[in-house]
Amino acid sequence: MSNIEFYSAEGLRMDGRRWNELRRFECRTNTHPSSSDGSSYVEQGNSKVICLVNGPMEPENRSQLSTQKATLEVNLNIASFSTTERKKRLKSEKRTQELITTLERTFEQAIVTKIYPRTLISINIHVLSQDGGLLASCTNAVTLALIDAGIAMYDYISAVSAGLFDTTPLLDLNALEENVMSTLTVGIVGKSEKLALLLLEDKVPLDRLESILAISIAGSHRIRDIMDKEVRRHGKVRLSKSSS
């Protein structure tokens, strides 16, 4: 494919967005109240993710116990119909395990685990549709589900992907864009510029990295604001029900 198909001379991408624009982002909390302690649903473009959180609870396996802090368990289920591509099973399983490890490491630092010793926090993620930014969508869904479950966190972790096309940084890549350029996924702590997550796919010139990080941080802050509105909206709904 030619360069013009991905980023035109007028500064427009394939889907009509400019270089620093997010895809449509929608989120809901408490989507599965009967089957989990906390739940969420996130749509980031055409990527759709459900997250269910249970815990803190006593683990069935005593070997999972830590006397110092909670143990985090992440399960990731990517539906076979979530993408039109049919990838080799071994390659897909390796990618899934990489995502699980990244999410566990990220949220072990984000959750105040020391106040939940000898307990297990189970996070189950279900990917219904993939269209780029999978790690970012999962991160945002987990954040909302943990908040819905009432589990103490230091702050929001809001994530977005970005890439470099020729010399132009592009925010919130879709699947087609991810296939042709280097991709960086960033997770930001609250309204700060602290990185909770940084995953780089392929190589990026060092002199371009700062510009990609800058738009990623700005994009993450916008996603954080949308997530915060949803949390506050649902909080008001719960408060009105409890007071009536």
C-alpha positions in Angstrom: 0.0 0.0 0.0 1.2 3.5 -0.7 1.9 6.1 1.9 -1.1 8.3 0.8 -3.5 5.6 1.9 -2.4 5.8 5.5 -1.6 9.5 5.9 -2.6 12.0 3.1 -1.0 15.2 2.1 -3.9 17.0 3.7 -3.0 15.5 7.1 -5.8 13.0 7.2 -5.6 9.3 8.1 -7.6 6.4 6.5 -10.5 6.9 8.9 -10.6 10.7 8.6 -8.8 11.5 11.8 -5.9 13.8 12.2 -2.6 12.8 13.6 -3.5 13.7 17.3 -7.1 12.5 17.4 -8.4 9.5 19.4 -10.8 7.0 18.0 -14.3 6.8 19.5 -13.9 5.8 23.2 -16.9 4.5 25.2 -16.9 2.8 28.6 -19.3 1.4 31.1 -18.8 0.1 34.6 -20.8 -2.5 36.6 -21.9 -4.4 33.5 -22.0 -7.8 35.1 -23.0 -7.2 38.8 -24.3 -10.7 39.4 -21.2 -12.6 38.2 -18.3 -10.4 39.6 -17.3 -8.0 42.3 -16.4 -5.4 39.6 -16.9 -5.3 35.9 -16.5 -3.0 32.9 -16.9 -2.8 29.1 -14.6 -0.7 26.9 -14.9 0.2 23.2 -11.8 1.8 21.8 -12.5 2.3 18.1 -13.7 -1.2 17.0 -11.8 -3.0 19.8 -14.2 -4.3 22.4 -13.2 -5.7 25.8 -15.1 -6.9 28.9 -13.3 -7.2 32.2 -14.6 -9.1 35.3 -12.8 -8.7 38.7 -13.4 -11.0 41.7 -11.7 -10.4 45.1 -10.0 -9.8 47.3 -10.8 -13.4 48.3 -9.1 -16.4 49.8 -7.3 -18.4 47.1 -8.2 -22.1 46.6 -4.5 -22.9 46.3 -2.6 -22.1 49.5 0.6 -21.8 47.5 -0.8 -18.6 46.0 -0.8 -16.9 49.4 1.5 -14.1 50.2 1.6 -12.9 53.8 2.8 -9.4 52.7 0.4 -8.5 49.9 -2.4 -9.6 47.6 -1.7 -12.0 44.8 -2.8 -10.9 41.3 -4.1 -13.4 38.8 -4.8 -12.2 35.2 -6.7 -14.4 32.7 -7.0 -13.2 29.1 -9.5 -14.8 26.7 -9.3 -13.6 23.1 -12.4 -14.8 21.1 -11.6 -16.6 17.9 -14.1 -14.3 16.1 -12.4 -11.1 17.4 -10.4 -10.7 14.2 -10.7 -11.8 10.6 -7.2 -13.2 10.6 -6.6 -16.8 11.6 -3.2 -16.8 13.3 -1.2 -19.9 14.2 -2.2 -21.1 17.6 1.4 -21.2 19.1 2.1 -17.6 18.0 -1.2 -16.5 19.3 -0.6 -18.2 22.7 2.8 -16.6 23.0 1.3 -13.1 22.3 -1.4 -13.7 24.9 1.1 -14.7 27.6 3.1 -11.6 26.9 0.0 -9.4 27.4 -0.9 -11.2 30.6 2.6 -10.7 32.0 2.6 -7.0 31.1 -0.8 -6.5 32.7 0.2 -8.3 35.9 3.3 -6.2 36.3 1.5 -3.0 35.6 -1.4 -3.6 38.1 0.8 -5.1 40.8 2.3 -1.6 41.1 -1.1 0.3 40.6 -3.1 -1.6 43.3 -2.4 -1.0 46.9 -1.7 -4.7 47.4 -0.2 -4.4 50.9 -3.6 -3.8 52.5 -4.9 -7.1 51.2 -2.4 -9.8 52.5 -3.2 -13.5 52.1 -5.8 -12.8 49.4 -6.2 -13.3 45.7 -7.5 -10.7 43.2 -8.7 -12.4 40.0 -8.9 -10.4 36.8 -10.7 -12.0 33.8 -10.5 -10.2 30.4 -12.6 -11.2 27.4 -11.7 -9.7 24.0 -14.7 -9.6 21.8 -13.2 -7.6 18.9 -9.7 -6.5 17.9 -8.9 -3.4 15.8 -5.6 -2.2 17.2 -4.6 -1.0 20.6 -5.4 -4.3 22.3 -3.1 -3.8 25.3 -4.4 -0.2 25.8 -8.1 -1.4 25.7 -7.4 -4.2 28.2 -5.6 -1.8 30.5 -8.4 0.7 30.5 -11.0 -2.1 31.1 -9.1 -3.5 34.0 -8.7 -0.1 35.6 -12.5 0.5 35.5 -13.3 -3.0 36.8 -11.0 -2.7 39.7 -12.5 0.7 40.7 -16.0 -0.8 40.4 -14.9 -3.7 42.7 -13.8 -1.1 45.3 -10.2 -2.3 45.2 -7.8 0.4 46.4 -5.6 1.9 43.7 -3.0 4.7 43.7 -4.7 6.3 40.7 -6.2 5.6 37.3 -4.1 3.8 34.7 -5.2 5.1 31.3 -3.5 3.8 28.2 -3.3 4.5 24.5 -1.2 3.4 21.6 0.8 5.6 19.2 3.1 5.1 16.2 5.5 6.7 13.8 4.6 7.0 10.1 7.6 8.3 8.2 8.3 11.3 10.5 4.8 11.9 11.7 3.6 10.6 15.1 0.0 9.2 15.0 -2.2 8.7 18.1 -4.4 5.7 18.8 -3.6 3.3 16.0 -6.1 1.0 14.4 -5.2 -2.6 13.2 -4.2 -1.5 9.7 -1.9 1.2 11.0 -0.3 -1.1 13.5 0.6 -3.5 10.7 2.7 -0.9 8.8 4.5 1.2 11.5 6.3 0.9 14.9 3.8 0.9 17.8 4.2 2.3 21.3 1.7 1.6 24.0 1.8 3.9 27.0 -0.1 3.7 30.3 -0.1 6.9 32.4 -0.8 7.3 36.2 -3.7 9.6 36.7 -3.2 13.2 35.6 0.6 13.0 35.9 3.2 12.2 33.3 4.4 9.1 35.2 4.6 6.0 33.1 2.9 2.8 34.5 3.3 1.0 31.3 5.6 1.3 28.3 5.7 -1.3 25.5 7.4 -0.7 22.2 6.8 -2.9 19.2 9.7 -2.7 16.7 12.3 0.1 16.6 11.7 3.9 16.8 14.4 6.5 16.1 15.5 8.0 19.4 15.0 11.6 18.1 11.3 10.8 17.4 10.5 9.0 20.6 9.8 12.2 22.6 7.1 13.4 20.1 5.4 10.0 20.2 5.5 10.0 24.0 4.1 13.5 24.1 1.0 12.7 22.1 0.6 9.4 24.0 0.5 11.2 27.3 -1.9 13.8 26.1 -4.2 11.1 24.6 -4.0 9.1 27.9 -5.1 12.1 29.8 -8.2 12.5 27.6 -9.1 8.9 28.1 -8.6 9.2 31.8 -11.1 12.1 31.8 -13.7 10.0 30.0 -13.2 7.1 32.4 -13.5 9.4 35.4 -16.8 10.8 34.1 -18.2 7.2 33.8 -17.0 6.3 37.3 -18.6 9.4 38.7 -21.9 8.8 36.8 -22.2 5.3 38.1 -21.3 6.5 41.6 -24.2 8.9 41.5 -26.5 6.2 40.4 -25.5 3.9 43.3 -25.8 6.7 45.7 -29.3 7.6 44.6 -30.3 4.0 44.9 -28.9 3.6 48.4 -30.5 6.8 49.6 -34.0 6.1 48.2 
